[in-house]
Amino acid sequence: MSLLAGCTAVADLAGYNSATLNEQSAKQYTAILNQAQSRRVLDVSSLTARRIQKVFNRLVPYADQANRTPVRFNWQMNVIRSDEMNAWAMPGGKMAMYTGMVERLQMTDDEIAAVIGHEMTHALLEHSKQALGGQVLAGIGGSILAGATGVDGGLVGLGTDLLAHKPFSRHQESEADAGGVLLMARAGYNPQAAISVWEKMNRVQGSDGGLAILSTHPTNQTRINAIRKMLPQVMPLYERSRALGR
């Protein structure tokens, strides 16, 4: 934990403070969207895209409440038409989800919320900033896209960058799982769906995975076990939210 805090401080000293990181990520995000649009893979109208946006918009207020960074996020979600099962978040709340994840896994809205909440937590905890600080310490240069987990480098037409170094650690992935479950519960999505997401992943790829979103992640069964332990804490939050009509 102290090492991660040190990496964050190093990122600040290297000029990657939260505001700067978020601003640069927003520019890269615009480039990604422009390329996706030019390739006609930016999905703004399908049923899948509308479902993703609906879940995302419901989660945003709770993500804002959980924001402990020095700057306010300008959350944005875009949907990429692709068979790839992936989702990612950049610093400052710039996000994307691929239609393949929803359609191939036949996700419910609760399961979509589990994935989006997970990625939101990466951004809220500034895991990209920690990863960038670690790369600075290691003397490795790279682009701001180190802040996006699983971004397709080919999609944005960039060369090798920090994405190749798999920026998020297993500890950070576990943090994102936990934070995502809390977010979805507060928004009125059933936290048990976070378990079913990984059970579906098991059926598709096996317990160790092989999907882009699983790179350097804990095994699916490890995640399932950890989320199950959280259920006594988060189910009352979910039930309270449902009682309030969320």
N, C-alpha and C positions, 0 to 999 in steps of 0.2 A: 504494500500500500504506500509506504514512504517512497519507494522507487517511482511509482506512478505519479505521486505528487511532485517529485523532483522533475520528472519528464515534463509535466505541465509548466513548471517554473522555467525550465530550459526553453520551451516553446515561446513563452512570453519574452524571454531575453533575446531570442533569435528573431524577434519581430512578429511572431505569430500570436499576438494577443487575440482574445475572443472576437473583438469587433473586426479586426483585420482578416482573420481566418474566415469569418462568416461572409464578409464582403467579397473576398477572392473566390470563395466557394460558390457564391451566387453567380459570379461571372462565368465560372466553369459550367455551372448548371445550365445557364442560358445557352452555352455552346452545345451542350449535350442535347437540349431540347431542339435547337435549330437543326442539328444533324438528324435527330430522330424524325423530325417533321419532313426534312428533305428526303428521307428514306421511306416516308409514309408508314412509319411504325409508331407514331404518336397517336394513342387511342384516346379519343375524347368523347366517344358516343356509344360504344358497345355497352351491353348490360353489365359485363364484368367491370368495365371502367366506371360506370355509374355506381355500382356497388362499392368499389374500392373508395371512391370519393365520398360517398355517404358515410362510411365507417370512419374514414380519416377526419372528416369535418366534425364528427361527434367526439372524437378523441382530442382534438386540438385544444379546447378550453382546459382540459385536465392536464395536458402537456404544458400549457402556459402556467398553470398553477404550480407545477412541479419544477419550473425553470429556476435554478439557483445560480445561473451564470450571470455575469455583469451586464449582459445585453438582452434585449427582447428579440425573440425569434420571429422571422417572417416565414411561417410555415407554408410549404407548397408541396403538393403531390401531383405527379404526372404518371400516367400509365403507359407502359411500353408493350406493344403487341409483339410477343415473342413466346416461343415454346419453352424458353429457359425458365426454370423455377428459381426466382431470385427477387430480392428487394433490397433497397439500400437507403441510407440517409447521409447527407453531407452536413458539415457544420452549419449551424443557423437554421436547420429545419428544412432543407431542400431534399425532397424524397422522390423515389420512384418505386413502382411495383410492376412486375412483369405479369402479363395475363396468364402465362403458363403455370405460374404457381397456383393461381385460383382455379383455373380450369382443369389442369391435370390432376390436382388433388381434390377437386370437387369441394372446395372450401365453403363452409358456412360463413355468415357474417362474423360470428364470434371468433372463428379461426383466422379470418382476415384481420380482425382487431388484435389478435395475439401477435401476428407478424408485424403489423404497423406499430403497435406499442413497443415491441422489442427494438425496432429501428429508431423510433423516437427517443428511446432511452439512451441509445448510443450517442445521439446528438446532445441530449440534455446533460449527460455526464461528461461531455467533451472528450470522448474516447479517442477521437481523431487527433485532438490536440496532444493528448498523452502519447499517442503513437508517433506523431511528428517530432515531439521532443525526444523520444527515444531514438529516432532515426538521426536527429541532429547530434545526439551524444555519440552515436555510432559512426558519424562522419559520412552519412549517406545522403546525397541530395535527391530531390524529387519534386514532383508537381503537387499542387494543392489537392489533387484528386486522391491523395493519401487519405483524405477525410471521407471518402465514400467507400463503404464496404461492398465489394463485389461488383463495382462498376465495370462495364465492358470497355476495356481500353480501346478495342477496335471500333466501338460505337462512336467514340469521340475523336478518333483519328490521332491519338497522341502516342508518343513513343513510350519506352519503358519508364515507369515511374515507381513511386513507393507502393502502388497497388501490388506490385510483384512481391512485396515483402509481407503481405498478409497483415494488415495493420492492427487488427484486434486480437488480444490475447484471450485465452480461455477464461481467465478471471473476468475480463471485461464482458465476454459473452454471457457469463453467468449473471453478472450485474444487469445486463440488458434483459435477460429472461425475467429476472425478479422485478425490475422496474416496469417492464411491459405488462406483467400480470397485474400489478397494482393499478396501472393506468386503465386497463380494460375493465377491471372490476369497478372502478370509480365511475366509468362511463356507462355502466350497465351491461357489459358483455361478460358472459360466463367464463370465469378463469379456467374452468375444466377444459375449455376448448384449446388452451395452450398445450395440454397433454395430447389431445387428439391430433393436433398438427404434427407432432413428432411421431406419433403412432403411424400416421399416414406416411411420413417420411421413411419410417422403418419398412413399411410394406413396399415402397417404391424402390428404395436404394439399399436397404439393409441397415443394421444398427450403427455402422460407422459412416453411413452416408456416402457422398460422392458428388453432391450438388455444390454449386458455387457458394450458396449461402452457408454451407457447412464448413468451409475452409477454416482450419485451426479451431473449430468449435468443439465443445465437449461432445461426447457421443450422444446420440439421441436418448438412449436409456438413462444416461446420467442426468440429462435435462429433465426427463419425465420424473425421475425420482425426486429431484430438487423441487420441481413445481408441485408435486404431490404434498411435500412437506409444508409448502406455503398455503395450501388450501384452507386450513383452519383459520388462518389470518385474513385471507382475502375474500372468502365466501361471504362473511357478514357484510363487507363493503359492497359486494355485488348485490346481495339481497336488499340492502338499504337503498341502493340506487334504483333497483327495480320497483321497490315500494314507492319511490318518489316519481315513478313514471318515466325514468330515463331509458 
